[in-house]
């Protein structure tokens, strides 16, 4: 298992410095939030894509994938009644699959709760529209050779796809080998009925879990709250999970660099303790 840092944690630095710091702290890779490099990341030039990939690779922390994928450009939605808005969103999703490949990444995480929000009274049709959007973009993910992971997020942040079980149901409905789901420890720890470690043991062997985010239900990083990661890391080892795990805190105390250092130190220490 490789451990990547979600790059917005080091937003005070430029991308080159983010990569240098991440490698110095002991991360294996960078998980890129596209909005941190452009307000229209799907339109990045080939030269800029090659530059970002080279910067990360030269620093020793290759870009593992993308997350926060529909936060930029503005005005996206897969549940909107506006057909033109949905078509524009699908086009961006397809282009972001190409971007991930061009950057060397293998995974995209579709969290973006605001861009999949179900309006009251329109929930059933909103779900149908969202699935139609994912079905429409799935061939692009297949062609790009990436895993596009639909993320279960806890309420009140999200009102559509709140559990891993629900996400798996959507993934099966879409029916594409490129469309998977993932486990976000913060969301799962806050809302799932079973422990995160049990979720891992139950679902990872099914082949539909393409990514993991390490964070705490208090929205800080691993080791900064009540969620104990020993059982989680042990479960990942037991099911032979060999993908990427991104460290994704949302609250940085006292700052991003300190948080990044504390989080990787905690995870590496726990991994050493269980012999991983």
N, C-alpha and C positions, 0 to 999 in steps of 0.2 A: 504494500500500500504506500502510495506517495502522498505527502502532505503539502498542500499548496496554501498560499495566503491570498485572500481576497484583497485586491490591490487598493480598494478605496480606504482600507485601514491606514494606509500610508499616503493619503491624498495630499498632505502638505508638501510632498516631494514630487519632482517630475518622474516620468516613468523609468528612466534609466536609474535614478537614485532608488526608487522603489525596489527595483530588481536587485541592486547591490545590497541594500539593507536586508531584503528577504533572504538572500543567499547567506549573508553573514550570520543571520540568526538561525540558520539551519533548515530553512524550507527547501522543498524539492522543486517547487514550481510556483507560478503566479496564476491565479484565477482572475480574469480581467472583467471588470464592469465596463462595458463599451462606452457608457456616458462619461467615463473619466478621460477618454482620449478624443472624443468628438461629440458635438451635439447631433451629428448625423453619421453615426459610426458605420452604418450600412453602405455609406458612399465613400468610405476611405479609399484613397488612391492606391493602386498597386505598389507604388514606391513607399508610401507610408506603412502599408501592411508589411512589406518586406523589412522595413526599418524596425518596426516594433518587434517582429519575430527575431531579428538579428540581435537587438538589444537584450532581450530576455535570454536568448540562447547563449550569447557571449558572457552574460553574467552567471550562467549556470542554473537558471531557474526558468526553464521553458514555459511558455503559456499553455496551461493545461486545458483551459476552456473559458467559456463566457457565462456570466450571470447578470442579473438585473437587465435582462436583454430588451425589455420593451419600455424602459424608462426614457430612452432617447431613440429616435426623435419624439417630440411631443405629439399628443393627439392620437395615440394608438388604442385600439380596443378590438378584442375578438368576440365580444358579446353585444356590441352596439347594434341597434336596429338599422343604422346607417350602412347600407351595403358598400358604398364607396370607402367609408372608413375601415370596414373590415378588409376589403380588398387591398387597401394600402398597407394595413397591418400584416397581412399574409405576405405581401411583397417584401416588407422589411424582414420578416421572419426567415424567408428564403435567402435573402441576401446575407443575413447574419450567419446562417449555416455556412455559406461560402466564406465569410469573413473568418469564422472559427478555423476552417481548414487552412486558409491562407496564413493564419497566425501560428499554425501548428497544433491547434487545440483539437480535442476529440469530443468535448462535452459542452452542451449548452443547458443551462438551468432556467426553466421558465417559471419564475415566481410571479413577479409583476402583478400583485393582487388588484391594483387599481385598474389595470388594463383587461381584467377578466371579471370585473364586478357585475353581479346580477342585480338588476333593478327590481325593486318590489313589484310584484304582480306580473313580472315578465320572466320569472326564473326558468320555467321549462323551455321556453323558446330561446332564452339566453344561453342555456346549456347546449342546446342543439346547435346554435350558431357557432359557439366556441369549438365544439367537436368538428363541425364542418371546416372551420379554419385550420385546425390541426391536420385534418385529412388532406386538405388542399396543399399544405406545405410539406407533408411527409415525404413525397418523392424527392424534394430538394435536399432534405436531410439524408436520405438514402444515397443520393448521388454524391453528396459531399463527404460521405463516410463518417458522419458524426452521430453521437447519441444525443437526442433532444429530450431532456428530462423534465416532465411536468411535475412541479413541486407542490406537495401538500403543505398548506399553510394554515395556521390556527386562527380562529376568529378572536377578536373582531377585525383583525387586519384583512382577512379574506372571508368571503361568504360562498365560495365555490371551490371545491376540492380541499377539504379540511383534514382528511385522513389519508394514510397510505393506501388503505383498502379502497377508498373512493378513487384515488388516483389510478390504481391498478385497473379498476373497472373501466375508466376512461381510456387507458392505454390499450386494453383489450378490444374496446369498441373501435378504436382507430385502426388497429390491426397492422401496424407497420413495424418492422424489426428495428427501425431507427428511433422510434418513439418509446421512451421508457419513463420511469419515475425515479424518485430518489428519496433519501431520508434526511430531513433537516432536524437535528437534535433539539433545537429550541422549540420548534413547532410541535414535534412529536412529544417532547417532555411536558409541554403545556397542555396538550389536548387529547393525545391518544389514551386509550383505556389500559393499555399494557405497557410495561417498561420498554424503553428504546432497545435494549439488548434482545428482548423477546421479539420485537418487530424485525430486527435484523435476522435472527435465526429463522423466523417464519417466512420472510419474504425474499431475502437475498438468494437462497437456492433456486427460486423460481425463475431467475434470469431477467427480471424486469426492474431491478434496482441498478441504476447506472451511475450513481454518485451519492456522496454523503457530505453533509455540512456539519462541522463541529462548532457548537455554540450552546449557550445555556438558556433555559426558559426566561431568565431575567434579562435577556438580550445582550448580555456580556459574553465574553469568550469562555472556552472550556477551562474549568478550574477556577472560575470566578463566581460560581453560584452553587446551588445545592445539587445539581446533577452530577453524579459520580461517573467518571468515564472509564474506570477500570472494567466494569462489566460490558460496556459498549465495545471497547477495544478487544476484549477477550472474545466477544461474540463475532466480531469481524474476522478475527483470526480463525475461529472455529469453522466459519463458513467459507474460508479461503478467499475473502474479498481482496482483490488485487488491483482495484481501480484507484481513482484519486479521491482524496478527502480534502475539502476546503475548510480552512479555519475562517469563520465568518461572524465575528462579533459586530454588534450594532452600536454599542456604547463603549467609548474608549476613555478609561480613567487610569492615569491622569492625561494620557494622550495616545495617539495611534501607535507610534514606535514602541512605547513601553508595553502596551497591550499585546502587540504582535510578539514581542520577546517573551512575555509572561506565558502566553497561550502555547507557543511551540515548546517552551521549556516544560510546561505541564504535560503536554501530550507525549513528548519524547520520554519524559521520566516515567509516565505510566506504561508506555510501551516497553521500556527496558525492564520495568518491574514484573511484567507478565511474560517476559522472554520473547517479545516480538521484534 
